[in-house]
Amino acid sequence: VQLQAYGGGLVQAGGSLRLSCAASVRTFNRYAVAWFRQAPGNEREFVAAYSRSGGYTYVADSVKGRFTISRDNAENTLYLDMYSLKLDDTAVYYCQRDDNLRGQGTQVTVSS
């Protein structure tokens, strides 16, 4: 099983991006999955998560009201919609299952 995040890029502050995390096999309805991010020199930071059942989502306080997590089980894809981006949102974003399977990240750079 592989996870691959994509959709990152360079965006101005206040802009939006949609990140996607594609799984090679059906996985998102069998595991809890989360988005994390890590900026250079910083600790890894939890961003948002989906419960295994899909009934609950969790969003970090730092992005609450700006980021939304969703998933498409049929497409084996997890999404992170990011709005009102700030300079502090600059980081590598990656998705991870609750068994610690982690995909390659995608770089998000927010410019002023």
Phi and psi in degrees as GROMACS dihedral restraints (atoms count N, CA, C in turn):
[ dihedral_restraints ]
;  ai    aj    ak    al  type     phi  dphi    fc
    3     4     5     6     1  -127.6    20    10
    4     5     6     7     1   146.9    20    10
    6     7     8     9     1  -119.1    20    10
    7     8     9    10     1   137.5    20    10
    9    10    11    12     1  -137.3    20    10
   10    11    12    13     1   118.4    20    10
   12    13    14    15     1   -91.1    20    10
   13    14    15    16     1   143.5    20    10
   15    16    17    18     1  -154.3    20    10
   16    17    18    19     1   170.4    20    10
   18    19    20    21     1   108.4    20    10
   19    20    21    22     1    -4.4    20    10
   21    22    23    24     1   -70.4    20    10
   22    23    24    25     1   176.3    20    10
   24    25    26    27     1   166.0    20    10
   25    26    27    28     1  -167.3    20    10
   27    28    29    30     1   -99.9    20    10
   28    29    30    31     1   127.6    20    10
   30    31    32    33     1  -141.5    20    10
   31    32    33    34     1   148.1    20    10
   33    34    35    36     1   -77.2    20    10
   34    35    36    37     1   153.1    20    10
   36    37    38    39     1   -54.7    20    10
   37    38    39    40     1   136.7    20    10
   39    40    41    42     1    93.4    20    10
   40    41    42    43     1   -11.5    20    10
   42    43    44    45     1   -82.9    20    10
   43    44    45    46     1  -174.4    20    10
   45    46    47    48     1  -132.2    20    10
   46    47    48    49     1   155.6    20    10
   48    49    50    51     1  -147.9    20    10
   49    50    51    52     1   152.5    20    10
   51    52    53    54     1  -117.8    20    10
   52    53    54    55     1   121.3    20    10
   54    55    56    57     1   -97.0    20    10
   55    56    57    58     1   146.9    20    10
   57    58    59    60     1  -125.7    20    10
   58    59    60    61     1   148.9    20    10
   60    61    62    63     1  -130.1    20    10
   61    62    63    64     1   110.7    20    10
   63    64    65    66     1   -99.1    20    10
   64    65    66    67     1   136.8    20    10
   66    67    68    69     1  -105.4    20    10
   67    68    69    70     1   146.1    20    10
   69    70    71    72     1   -75.1    20    10
   70    71    72    73     1   -22.1    20    10
   72    73    74    75     1  -137.4    20    10
   73    74    75    76     1   167.3    20    10
   75    76    77    78     1   -59.0    20    10
   76    77    78    79     1   123.0    20    10
   78    79    80    81     1  -145.6    20    10
   79    80    81    82     1   -30.0    20    10
   81    82    83    84     1   -75.0    20    10
   82    83    84    85     1   -13.5    20    10
   84    85    86    87     1   -98.8    20    10
   85    86    87    88     1     7.6    20    10
   87    88    89    90     1  -117.4    20    10
   88    89    90    91     1   -14.3    20    10
   90    91    92    93     1  -134.8    20    10
   91    92    93    94     1   152.7    20    10
   93    94    95    96     1   -73.6    20    10
   94    95    96    97     1   140.7    20    10
   96    97    98    99     1  -134.1    20    10
   97    98    99   100     1   151.6    20    10
   99   100   101   102     1  -143.3    20    10
  100   101   102   103     1   157.3    20    10
  102   103   104   105     1  -102.1    20    10
  103   104   105   106     1   135.8    20    10
  105   106   107   108     1  -125.0    20    10
  106   107   108   109     1   166.1    20    10
  108   109   110   111     1  -144.8    20    10
  109   110   111   112     1   154.9    20    10
  111   112   113   114     1  -145.5    20    10
  112   113   114   115     1   123.0    20    10
  114   115   116   117     1   -96.7    20    10
  115   116   117   118     1   154.6    20    10
  117   118   119   120     1   -55.1    20    10
  118   119   120   121     1   128.4    20    10
  120   121   122   123     1    81.3    20    10
  121   122   123   124     1    -1.5    20    10
  123   124   125   126     1  -110.1    20    10
  124   125   126   127     1   161.4    20    10
  126   127   128   129     1   -73.0    20    10
  127   128   129   130     1   157.8    20    10
  129   130   131   132     1   -63.3    20    10
  130   131   132   133     1   140.6    20    10
  132   133   134   135     1  -126.1    20    10
  133   134   135   136     1   130.9    20    10
  135   136   137   138     1   -69.0    20    10
  136   137   138   139     1   138.9    20    10
  138   139   140   141     1  -114.5    20    10
  139   140   141   142     1   -55.1    20    10
  141   142   143   144     1  -162.4    20    10
  142   143   144   145     1   156.8    20    10
  144   145   146   147     1  -148.1    20    10
  145   146   147   148     1   157.8    20    10
  147   148   149   150     1  -119.6    20    10
  148   149   150   151     1   134.6    20    10
  150   151   152   153     1   -69.8    20    10
  151   152   153   154     1   164.0    20    10
  153   154   155   156     1   -61.0    20    10
  154   155   156   157     1   -40.3    20    10
  156   157   158   159     1   -74.2    20    10
  157   158   159   160     1   -17.8    20    10
  159   160   161   162     1    84.4    20    10
  160   161   162   163     1     1.2    20    10
  162   163   164   165     1   -84.3    20    10
  163   164   165   166     1   -14.8    20    10
  165   166   167   168     1  -133.5    20    10
  166   167   168   169     1   143.7    20    10
  168   169   170   171     1  -125.6    20    10
  169   170   171   172     1   152.5    20    10
  171   172   173   174     1  -131.5    20    10
  172   173   174   175     1   135.7    20    10
  174   175   176   177     1  -131.8    20    10
  175   176   177   178     1   134.6    20    10
  177   178   179   180     1   -64.1    20    10
  178   179   180   181     1   148.0    20    10
  180   181   182   183     1   -58.3    20    10
  181   182   183   184     1   -32.7    20    10
  183   184   185   186     1   -67.1    20    10
  184   185   186   187     1   -19.2    20    10
  186   187   188   189     1  -123.6    20    10
  187   188   189   190     1     1.1    20    10
  189   190   191   192     1   -59.8    20    10
  190   191   192   193     1   134.8    20    10
  192   193   194   195     1    87.3    20    10
  193   194   195   196     1   -10.9    20    10
  195   196   197   198     1  -118.3    20    10
  196   197   198   199     1   -31.9    20    10
  198   199   200   201     1  -112.6    20    10
  199   200   201   202     1   144.8    20    10
  201   202   203   204     1  -132.8    20    10
  202   203   204   205     1   133.2    20    10
  204   205   206   207     1  -102.8    20    10
  205   206   207   208     1   141.1    20    10
  207   208   209   210     1  -151.8    20    10
  208   209   210   211     1   170.9    20    10
  210   211   212   213     1  -149.7    20    10
  211   212   213   214     1   156.9    20    10
  213   214   215   216     1  -126.2    20    10
  214   215   216   217     1   100.3    20    10
  216   217   218   219     1   -63.0    20    10
  217   218   219   220     1   -37.3    20    10
  219   220   221   222     1   -64.6    20    10
  220   221   222   223     1   -32.7    20    10
  222   223   224   225     1   -95.9    20    10
  223   224   225   226     1     0.5    20    10
  225   226   227   228     1    53.1    20    10
  226   227   228   229     1    43.9    20    10
  228   229   230   231     1  -132.9    20    10
  229   230   231   232     1   137.5    20    10
  231   232   233   234     1  -109.4    20    10
  232   233   234   235     1   141.3    20    10
  234   235   236   237     1  -121.6    20    10
  235   236   237   238     1   153.8    20    10
  237   238   239   240     1  -135.1    20    10
  238   239   240   241     1   109.1    20    10
  240   241   242   243     1   -91.6    20    10
  241   242   243   244     1   123.6    20    10
  243   244   245   246     1  -118.3    20    10
  244   245   246   247     1   125.8    20    10
  246   247   248   249     1  -123.8    20    10
  247   248   249   250     1   162.6    20    10
  249   250   251   252     1    48.6    20    10
  250   251   252   253     1    48.7    20    10
  252   253   254   255     1   -63.4    20    10
  253   254   255   256     1   143.8    20    10
  255   256   257   258     1  -117.1    20    10
  256   257   258   259     1   163.1    20    10
  258   259   260   261     1   -57.3    20    10
  259   260   261   262     1   -36.0    20    10
  261   262   263   264     1   -69.1    20    10
  262   263   264   265     1   -10.2    20    10
  264   265   266   267     1   -82.1    20    10
  265   266   267   268     1    -5.7    20    10
  267   268   269   270     1   -63.1    20    10
  268   269   270   271     1   124.2    20    10
  270   271   272   273     1  -179.7    20    10
  271   272   273   274     1   171.6    20    10
  273   274   275   276     1   -89.9    20    10
  274   275   276   277     1   128.0    20    10
  276   277   278   279     1  -107.0    20    10
  277   278   279   280     1   137.4    20    10
  279   280   281   282     1  -146.3    20    10
  280   281   282   283     1   159.3    20    10
  282   283   284   285     1  -106.0    20    10
  283   284   285   286     1   153.5    20    10
  285   286   287   288     1  -149.3    20    10
  286   287   288   289     1   137.5    20    10
  288   289   290   291     1   -84.6    20    10
  289   290   291   292     1   165.9    20    10
  291   292   293   294     1   -75.9    20    10
  292   293   294   295     1    -1.7    20    10
  294   295   296   297     1   -98.0    20    10
  295   296   297   298     1    15.9    20    10
  297   298   299   300     1    74.9    20    10
  298   299   300   301     1     9.0    20    10
  300   301   302   303     1   -67.6    20    10
  301   302   303   304     1   126.1    20    10
  303   304   305   306     1  -127.8    20    10
  304   305   306   307     1   140.8    20    10
  306   307   308   309     1   -95.6    20    10
  307   308   309   310     1   172.0    20    10
  309   310   311   312     1   -68.0    20    10
  310   311   312   313     1   144.4    20    10
  312   313   314   315     1   -87.0    20    10
  313   314   315   316     1   174.9    20    10
  315   316   317   318     1  -131.1    20    10
  316   317   318   319     1   136.6    20    10
  318   319   320   321     1   -82.5    20    10
  319   320   321   322     1   130.4    20    10
  321   322   323   324     1  -116.1    20    10
  322   323   324   325     1   123.4    20    10
  324   325   326   327     1  -123.4    20    10
  325   326   327   328     1   121.1    20    10
  327   328   329   330     1  -106.1    20    10
  328   329   330   331     1   124.7    20    10
  330   331   332   333     1  -109.3    20    10
  331   332   333   334     1   157.3    20    10
